Amino acid sequence: MPKAAGSPYVQALLGNVLNPKAASIYLTLIPQFITPHRPFTGQILAFATAHALLIAVWLLVWTGLIGGADRMLSTPRFKTVVTRITAVVLLALGIRSAVT
């Protein structure tokens, strides 16, 4: 699905791809995991694959947590409980301010 050049997706993609910090992380970490006597390409591919899998799992976990939180936060019961707790806190702060 093509995106317009000014779309937030393209801006975010370019912001991530052109970010020099991402390249610096790879340049500093890769030498620690590379064995000089083995093929370089396979090791880089394994490292990049592991990184992509970790990021995918991380984002899936966050997506699940945020989706669950969104469902919980949008229920009328939760909104009622938060409203009541907020009312009690504000009343307590008002009383404290009036007393002192």
N, C-alpha and C positions, 0 to 999 in steps of 0.2 A: 504494500500500500504506500504509494508515494506521498511525501509530505511537502508542504509549501516551504520555501526557503526561510521565511520568517516565523515559522511555527515554533512553539515551545519545544517540541520534540527535537527538531533539527538544532535548535540553540543548545539544548541540553546535551545532545550527542556530540556536537562540536566542542562544547565546553569540557566534556570528559575526554574526548580523543586528543584534543590539543593541550590538555593540562600537563605542564612540565613535571608536576609532582608525581604523576603516575609513572612517567618514564624514569624518574629518578629512583622510585621505589624498586622498579625492576632492575635498574642498573646496580643498585646496592645489594639487592637480595640474591639475584641470579648467581653471582660468583660463589656464594656460600653453598649452593646446591648442585653445582656443576662439577662433575668428575672429569679431569682433563684427558683421561685415557679412553673415554667412551664417546660415541657420536654426539656432537653438540646439538644437532637439530632435534633428535628424539628427546633429549633431556629438557630442552626449552619447551617442546610441545607438551610433555608430561607436566611441567610446572604450570604452563598456561592453562591446561585442561583442569588441573587440580584447583587453580585459582578461580576459574569460571564456575566449576561445580560448587565450590564454597560460597561464592557470591550468589549463585542461584538458590542454594539452600537458605542462605541468610535472608534474601529478599522474600522467598516463599514463607519463611517463618514470620517475618514482619508483616507480610500481607495478611496472613491468617490472624495474627494478633490484632492488627488494626481493624480488620473486618469484624472480628468478634467484639472488639471494643465499640465499634460503630453500632452494631446491633444492640449491644447492651445499653449504650448511652442514649439511644433513640427510643427506648421503651418508656411508656408513660409512668410506670412504677418508679423507674430510676430518676426521672425528672421530678417526680413528687418528693422522693426521699431527699434529693439534693436541694430542692427548694426549701424543704422544712429544716434541714441542717443549716442552710445558709441563713434562714430567718432566725434560728436560735443563736447562731454566732453573732449576727448583727444586733440582736436584742441584748446579748451579753456585753458586747462592746459598747453599746449605747448606755446601758446601766453602769458599766464601769466608768465611762466618761462622765456620767452625771454624778457619780459618787465622789470621784477624785477631783 
